[in-house]
Structure formats: structure tokens, C-alpha cells
Amino acid sequence: MKLLLRQYLSSLNERDELDVVLPDIMSEVGYTVISRPKRGTTQYGVDVAAVGPHPKTGQKSLFLLSIKSGDLTRDEWATGKQALRPSLEEVIEVYIPKHVPTRYKDLPIIIALCFGGDIQEDVRLRVDAFIDKNTTPGRLEFEEWNGDHIANLIATGLLRENIFPNAMQASFRKAVALVDEPSVCVAHFHDLLQQLIHTSPKNLAERLRIARQIYLATWTIFVWCRDAENLEAAYRGSALATLRMWDLCHAHFGRTKLSQALTEVTQKMILLSRIIATTFIEQHVEPYCKTVDGLGVSVPSASSVDINLKLFEILGRVAMSGLWLIHVKAFQVARINPDHESALDNELKKCETLICDMIRQNQVFYTPLRDDHAIEITLVGIFLIQCNAHEFMANWVEQITLSSIFSHRTSGQYPCVFREYADLAMHPKSGEGYREEATVGSVLYPTLGVWLAMLNDNSSFRNLAEFHAKNMKHSTWQLWLPDETSEEHFYVDSAVHGSCIAPLTTSGGPEAFLEQINREIVACTEFGELSAVQYGQWPIALMACQIHRLPIPPHFLTMRLLPGEADVEALDDTSDQGVE
């Protein structure tokens, strides 16, 4: 375990990685963190400040951490803006006399030299000489926090009070060791999450500890996946971790110190999940999206089934990343500065362009194989409509509708309800009753019908209605809604829940079709009772649908996700109620 953690630490960058993880580790093992890294402010050499016991006397002391990444070399000790020695001199000459809060001025001060690796031998004497010169016993002392020391802190935090017993350690080790086998890695990581959650925390402190363990474990998987240049396991693991974290914490958000800490660690988990998703897209999607069939060729398989499944999965991930950007813009519109707002608009436009390029260059996106690919189509639709790309969305949905109808009538690879790979690989078969079994129900066709009706494509809707009447009388067309049990099971997929709108009929035309669905939306008040919706964290609800393969509730098609200027004040009034 310690070796794994030490290698993990040595690969962390200083900014936004080691300086993010280290304060959480310190909180986990009993330190009180009073200052964390901030952007845009002068820190005078101190990245983290905390109060904790003196390592020798046990006396309450003030720890001032100056953090660097990797090994400490001669250049990183004395040369450049980011060198450690100038930072330490700033701590001694400026921070301690001028910046230490009054209530901590009488405490013994320990300056900790923090780095993920080791001090190289050619700089050891220089470091020791500096420490000897500036040490005042009992008042100002120095500690070396290298990779070994920080790994011990992590292990202490993770294993403390036997909350991380041998079975969990085994799952953690296997997940880290098998990051280049994503399915196996995610299976072991899922086992780890299950074991952590099932420890039944007795109080908020235990709940906070488990939340931090989930966060640190996810960081570890991400770093190892990044080194292996395969972020598949990191993406899937972080999505599971985010949903588990939300389920663990959301009911305990509040204004107490521990409740605020739960809110903070949940925010960090969401941010980490977004960082991983962005990195995944930059490395595994963007390089191929402008080439004809580029994404399909990038899939390491010649099977059309593999390509179809993987590309729709990737499309959903890109759309989900874009929806998080919309969420950030919606909830920070009141306090975002013009430069940041412009950068966010550029990111949204970039994501919109990426999705459109993916669909244009890869014909597979016109022929969904699984009926539950309705989830990805809806995610893309919600995003594109918010970006005002109505025309592109209308053309895409029309092509999917016509292609799916044609494939069914010509016994091609039409959309089917099967999810097992063996069934999909053999689809379609020619046996008696097979076609009815493969299309016994559908959320895809009514989803297409909703989009056609909303986008005023009456011609394509008539084609869909005719197909429904002539070829799909046996099929139950339906949409999914949450019920009173959904909140308990929605984020962790612990049981079957929800209800459906069925049977949906298209014979009355698009207006009657939408009216039928609107009546059910109004009647389904349970949607508004989902915690992710109540706290304004609606992308988490969409993420739960994406990961657990639940059809997306039609309520999302009626939501106004990007507020106008008149909504800004209302957002400010509610932003303190939950996670921003």
C-alpha cells in the first residue's frame, strides 16, 4: 500500500494536484487546516497552513507548508520563481512576522518542506545548512515531508480505526494495479465503494471521513490511469464515485462545520469528475473527431457492434461534459467576471462544435443499436437546444428516425432492447417471434417522437406514427418517470424504482403526443423531490441516468437550464442552500 501511494504522490503536479490532496489528507488525520492554496493572491511561500500536534512534544503547533512536486533538485531548491529556498525565506521574513493570525502567534511554528519525491543528494547539504541556520528550538523548527512521510499520512487516514480493512485494501490495490484493464479496474473500484458505503457511518465525522476516502481513492486511480495513458477506468470510476458521494452526503448539507465540510468534499468530487472527463475528451476524442470515421477507427475492434456501442457511449460523455459547462454558467452567472464568462462561452462553443463534428464524420450515430441509446440522444439534444443548435438537432433526429425505421423494415441492425453483448452480437436473428422479442418495448422511438414534435418536424413524426401503427403494434412505447422510491435508489442503483408513461400513442399527431406527456410531467411531482434537482445539481441526475442506464425523465426537456438576467437575483438567493 505505501509503495503504491508513494508512486502516486511522486507523479502529482504541484498546482491543483498535490496542493489539493495534501490539505484533505491532513484533515483526515487530525490537523485543522486554516488556509488552503488560492489563485490570484500572494501566499508569501505558504501553500497550506494548519494546526496540529508537534511531532516530538505533542504540543499544539502551527504548521506552514511549502509544497513542490516530484523530487527536490538543485535547480528547484534555489533557481527560478518556483524554487523552494526563496519561498522559505518569504515564509520566515514576511509570512511569520506579518501574516500569521493573532490567535496563532504564540504557537510553536513548524515549516514543512513538502514534495512528492525525495531530496536529491547533491542538494541535501544545502537544505540541511539552511535549516540549521534558521532553526530556533521551541519557536521555529523545520520538518521534511517527503513522499514517504505523506504516504504514511495517507495510509494513516485511509486505514484509521479499521475503516479500511484488509478486504478494502485488496480491492484498492487491485484497482490501481489493473488500470490498463478498465473493466476489471472499475469492478474492483466499485467493490471498494460498496465496502466503504456499507460501513454505515454513525455520525457526520465518520461520514466525512468516508467521503474523503472516496475522493482520495478516485484521485489515485486518475493519476495511475493518466500515467498508463488510458483514462477509461478513471472516467467510469469517477462517475460512480460522484454518485456515491452525493448519496452519502446530500442529506447532511447544512451550516454546521461538519456539514460544510461535507459540502466542500462533494464540490471537490464533482470538480475532479469534470477534470477527468475533460482530460478524457482531450486525449481520446478530440484528435479523431474531424476525420471521417476517425472515432470508429480508433476503437480497437473491427466489429460493428463494438464500434456502435463505444461511439454512442463517448457521445454521451461529451454531451455530459457540455451540460456541466452549462450548469457552471447558469449557477455562476451572477458572480463570474467577464474574462471567465468569455472563456466559458468559448468552451461551450468548442463542445458544441465537437459534438457536431463527431456526428457528421461518423455515420454510426444515425443508426443506434440499443434501444437505451435514447439516453445519449437526449443528453446531446438537451445540450444542443441550450446552445440554440436547433437546426442541427432536427436534422440529426430526422435521420435517426428514418434510418431506424428503414433498418427495421429491411431486417438490418435495427434498435433492440437487448443489453447483453452476446445478444447484441447475434442481432438480428431470423427466428419466429424474434423481431417481437427484440422490440417488445421501446423508449427510443417515443424519445425520437418527442424531439420531432418539439422541433416541429411534422413529416418525420407522421412517418414514425405510420411505423408505429403498421410495424410496432406489439411494442409498448414508453417513457420513464421517478416515483416516491427513486430518491433512495436513484444514485446507487440499489433497486428497481420509478414508473413509466405507457402506452404512448402517436396516432393523434405531435400536439396530442406532447400533451399526453405533459400531463404526466405535471402529475409527477417526485421529479422535483430528487435531491439533485432540489439542490440545483441537475447534471448529477443526468449522470445517474447515463451510468445506471435509466431513461431520462421528460421533465429535463422542459427545464430552462441557462437563466437570463432576470434570473440572476433568484440564483443568488438560493445558492447557499446546497452545493454551488
N, C-alpha and C positions, 0 to 999 in steps of 0.2 A: 504493500500500500504506500509506504513512504517513498519508495523509488518512483512509483507512478506519479505521485503528487509532485515530487521534486522535478521530474522531467516536464511535467505540466507547467510548473512555475517558471522554469528557465525559458520556456517558449513564449511567455506572455510579454506583450509590449508594455512600456511604462504608462503611456497615456490611454485612458479608457479601458485598461485591462487589469494590470497589476494594481493600479491605484484605485480601482473599483472593487476588486475582490478582497484586497487586504483589510479595509475597514470592516467588511462583513465578517471576515474571519475573526478579527479582534473582538467584535461584539459577541460573536458566538462563544468565545472562551472567557468572557467576563470583563473585558475592558469597556469603559464608557467612552465612546467616540464623541468628541466635542467639535471636531472640524474635519470636513471632508474636502477632497480636491474640487476646485471650482475653476471654470473657464472665465477669462476676461478680468480676473482680479490678481493683484500681486500677492504672492504667498510667502515671500521672504524665505524661501528654502524649505518651508514646511508643507508637505503634501497632506499629512494626516496628523491630527493631534488627539490624544486620548488620555484618559486617566485610568491607572491600574496599579497593581502591587509591584513594588520594587523587586527585581528578580533575586536579590540576596537577602534583604531585610524584611520584605513583605510590606514595608511602609507605603502608604498611598503616595503615588508619584505621577508626574506629568511626563508623558511620552510624546516626543516630537519626531515624526518620521519623515525622512527624506528618501524618496523612492527612485530607483533606477532599474532598468530592465537588464536581464542577462547577467553575464559576468562583469565584474568591475575591472576594467583595464586601465593602463597608464593614461591613455587619452581621456577616458571617461572620468578619471579622477581629477584631472587638472586643466583640461583644454576644452574650450567651447562653451556655448551658453548653457548646455545641459550637464556640464561637468559637476561632479559631486562636491569637490572641495569648495568652490565658490558658494555653492548652496549652503554648506555647513557654516561657512563664515558669515553668510547672511543670517542664519539662524542665531548665531552667537551675538553678532553685532547689532542686529535690528529686531528680530522677532522676539527674543527673550526680554530685552530691556523695554521694548515699546509695544509689543503686540500680545503678550500673554494676558488673558483676562485676570482681573484683580483677585478673584476668588481662588486662583490657582498660583498666585505669585510666590506664596510661601512653601509650595511643594518642592521636593527634590525634582530636578529635571534630568531626564534621560533622553539623549539624542540617539535615535536608532537609524543606522545606516542600512537601508533595505534594498535588496536586489535579489532577483530570482535565481542567480547562479552563485558564483564564488568570487572571492578576491584573488586575482592572479598574483603569482609570487613576485613578479617584478614591481608590483605596486604595494605589496604588503608592508614594507618598512616605512614607506611614506605615510600610509594610513596610520600605522601604529605611532609614528612620531607626532602626527597631528593630534591624535587622541591624547597622548601623554602630555603634550604641551597645554592642552585646553581643559583637561580634567581637573575639577575641584571636588574631592571626595565629599559626599553628603550633600552637595549642592548641584554640580553639573557633571554628569557622567555620560559615557557612550556605550552603546551596545551594537554588536554586529548581528543583523538579522539577514542571514544568507538563505539560500534555498532550503537547506536542511532545517533551519530554525522555523521558517514559515511553513514548511511541510509538516513539522511537528505540531504547529498551531492548528493547521487544517485537520490533521488526524485527531487531535485532541477534541476539536469542535465536532467532528463527524462521529467520533466513537464515544463521546462523553455520555455517561450514565447508561451505557449499553443500549442506546437507542439505535445504534448501527451495529448489530450483532454479526456473527460470522456469516450467516446466510446473506445478509445485505452486502457485506464486504465482497463476497464471492460474486454477486450479481454486478457490483460496481466494477470489479477487476475485469470480468468477462466483457462487459460493455466497452470498457476502454481498450481492451486488447483486440477487440474484433470490429473496430470502426470501419475497416475496409470491407466488411461483410454487413451492410446496413441492416438487413432484415434480422440477422442474429443479434447484432448490437442493440437494436431497438427492442427486441424481445427481452434481453437481459435488463435494459434500462427500464422497461415497463415493469418488470418484476421488482426492481429496486423501488420504483414509485409506489407500487402496490404495497410493498412491505412498510415503507415509510408512512403512508397514509393510514394503514391499518393498525398503527400503534396506538390509535385512539388518544390523542392528546388530552390531558386532564385540565389544562389551563392555557391561557394565552401565551405564557412563556414557552411552554412545550410546543405549541402550535407555531410560534415564531421560529423556534429552533428547527423544526421540520421544514418550514418554508425556506429557511436559509440553506439547509442541506440540499433541498431540491435545486435551488438556484446555483449553488457551488458545483453540484454534480453535473448540471447542464453545461456550465462553463467549461468544465473539464472535458466533457465529451466534444464540445465545439472545438476546443484547441487541438485535441488529438485528431479530429476529423480534418481540420484545416491543414495540419501537418501532413496528413495522408492524402491531401488534395481530393477528398471525397466527402462532400458535405451532406450527403443524403441522410445519413443517420442523425447528424446534428439537427437538420431541419425537422425530421419526424419526431425526434426526441424532444426538441424544444417546444413543439406544438403540444405534445402530450403533457409536458411539464407545466406549460402555461395554463392548460385546462385544469390540471390537478391543483395547481397553486390557487387558481380562482376558487375552485370548490372548497379548498381548505380555509381560505382567508376571508371571502367576501362578506360572510355573515358577521364578521367581527371588526369591520372597519368602524372607526369612531374617532373621538378626540382624546382618548387617553394615550399615554406614552406608548404602551404596547400595541394598541390599535393602530396608531400612526406608523409604528414600525412595520406592522403587517401590510399597511397600505404601501409603504415605501418599497418593501421587498417585492410586492406584487407588481408595482410600477417597473422595477428593475427587471423582473422576469419577462414582462411584456416587451420592454425595450430590447433585451437580449434576444428574444424570439424574432423581433423585427430585424435586428442586426444580422442574425444568421440567415434569415430569408433574403435580405438584400445581398449578402455575400454569395449565397447560393445562386441567385439570379445573375449576378455579375459574372460569376465563373462558369456556370453551367448552361445558361440560357442565352444571354446577350451575344456571345460570339457566333451563334448559329442562326439567329432569328432572321437575318436579312438574306439568307441563302435559300434558294428553292429546295425544299425538303431537307434543309440543313439540320433541323431538330430531329427529324426521323432518322437521318443517317447517324446522328450522334448516339442513338440508342444502341447498345451493344447486342443487337439481335436482329435477325432477318425476318422474324415472324411479324406479320401484320397485326396480330393480336397484341404482342408486346409493345409495338410502336403506338398503336391506338391508345392503350391503357396509360402508357407513360406520358404521352404528349398531352392528353387531357388532364392528367394529374399535374403536370408542370403548368399548364394554362391556368388551372385553379390557383396554384401557388402565386403566380404573377398577379392575378386579379386580387388575391387576398392581400398581397403587399400593397397594391394600389389603394385598396379600401382602408388600410391602416393609415396611409397618407391622407386620405380624405378625412378620416377621424381626427388626425392631428390638426389638420387645417380647421375643422369645424370647432374643436374644443380649445384651440389656442388663438382663434381669430381675434379675440379681444385684446390679447397681450403680445402678439407676435410683432416684431419690428419689420419695417418694410423690406430690409435685405433678406431676412429669413423668409418672409412671405413670398418674395420673388423666387428664392431658391426652392421653396416648397412647390410653387406653381410649376417651376421647371421640372421638378421630379415627377409631378403628376402628368405633365405632358410627355415626359420620357416614358413613363409606364404605359400611357395610352398608346403611344407610337409603337412600343414594344409588342403590346397585345395585338394591335392591328397588323404589324409585320408578321408575327407568328401565324396568324390565321390566314393571311394572304399567301404566305410562302409554303404552307403545309396543308394540302388538300384533306388530310385525315381529319381536320377539325370540322369538316362538313358531314362526316359520317360517324357519329358516336356509336360505339358498340354496346355499351352498357346503358340500361335504362337510367341508372342513377348518375350518368353524366349530365343529367339535368342540373345537378348541383353546380358543376363547373360553368355550365352555360348561364345559370342565374348569377353566379358571382361575377362573371365577365359582364353580364347585362347591367347589373346594379352599378358597377364601376363606370362603364361606358356612358350610361344615361346621366350619371352625375357629371361626367366630362362633356356632356352635350354632343356625344358622338352618335346621335340617333340614326342617321342615315346608314352608317356602317353596321350598327347593330341590327337594323331592319333587314339589310341585305344578307347578313350572316344567318339570321334566324330563318329567313325565307329559304336559303339554300339548304340548311339543315333539314327543314321540313320536307322540301321536295326530294332531297336525297334519301331520307329515311323512308318516305312513302314508296319511292321507286325501288329501294333495296328490298322492302318487304314484299312488294308485288312480283319481283323478279327472283325471289329466293336468294338474294345476296346476303351480305353480313348486316342484316337489319338489327336495330337495337333490341336487346333481350333483357330479361330480368335476372339472368344468372350472374353470380359473382365469383364462383369458384373457377380457378384458372382452367382446370381440366374441361369444364363445361363450355367455357368460352372458346377454348382451342378447338373443340369439335363442332362449334356453331357455324352455320346451321346444319341440322340433320334433316333427313327426308322422311322419317318415320311418321306413321299415322298419329295424329294428335300432338306432334312435336311443336308445330307452329303455335297452337293454342297454349301449350305449356310455356313456351318461351316468351309469350306476350300476355300472360294471364292477367296482368295488371300493368299500369304504367303511370309514372309521374312525369316522364319525359314529354309525351305528346301533349298533355294538358299544360305543361310548362311552356312548350312552344306556342300553344294556343293563347296563353296569357300574353306572351310577348307580341304575338301577331296582332292581337286585339288592341293592346296598349299602343302599338306603333302604327295602328290604322292600316294594316295590310289585309284588307278585306278579301282580296282574291286568294291569297295563300290560306287564309282562315277557311274559306269555302272548300278549298282542296283538302284541308285537314278534316273538316266536318264530313265531307264525302267519304274520305278514307275511313273515318270512324264508323260511319253507317254501313259501308259495304264490306270492309275487311276486318274490323275490330269489334264486332258486336259482342264477342266473348270476353273482351278485355275490360277490366274495371279501371277507368281513368280516374285518378285521384290526386289530391294534394295533402300535405301533412300539416298538422297543427299541434302545438304543445297543449298539454292538459294540466290538471292540478298536480300530477305526479312528476311532471317534466323537470322542474327545478331541482329535485332531489337527484335525478339520474342523468340530466342533460350533459353535464360537463365531464362525467367519468364513465358514461355508457355502462352503468351498473345494472340496468334492467330495461325491458321494453316499456316504452311510455309514449304518450301522445295519442292523437286521434286523427282521423282523416276526413276530408271532404269527398264523399263518394256516394253514388257515381256521378261524375261530372258529365254533362251533356253539351254537345256543340251544335245541336240541331237548330237552336233558336237564334243563332248568329252571334257575333262577337259581343254586342251590347248585353244580351241576355246572359252570355257566358261570364262576363265580368261581373254582372250584377249578382249572379249566383255565388261567386267567390267573395264579393264584397260583403254580402250578408253574413257569411261565415267569419270573415275578418272582424266585423263589428261584434259578433257574438262571442268570439274567442278572446276573452279578457285575460286569459292565462299568459298570453304572449307578453303583455305589459308587466306581468308579475315576475318574469325571468330576471334574475339579479343583474345579468349583463346589460339588459335593456334599462332597468331601473337606474343603474349607475352610469348610464351613458356609454358603456363599454360594449356597444353592439357588435364590433368585429369579433369579440370572443364568442358570441352566439353563432356567428357565421363560421368561425373556426371550428366550433363543436360540430356543426353540420358537416363541414368538409372532412374532418378527421374521422368522425363516427358514422359517416355516410347516411345522414338524415336529410331528407328533402328540406329545402329551405322554406320556412313559412312564408306565405304570400304577403304577409304584413310588410316585409322588407321592400317590396316593390312599391309600397305607398308611402314610405318614410322619406322625409326631407332630410338628407344627411348633411348637406352643406348649407349653413344658415346664411341669411342675408344680414345686412347691417342692423335691421330691427331686432334680430335675434341675439345680438351680442350681449346686451344687458342681461337678458334672461340667462344666458350661459354663465355669465359671471356670478349670478345669484345662486346657481346650483353647483358650481364647480367644486365647492368644499364638501359636497355630500359623499363623494367617493373618489375613486382613482381618476386623476385627470388624464 
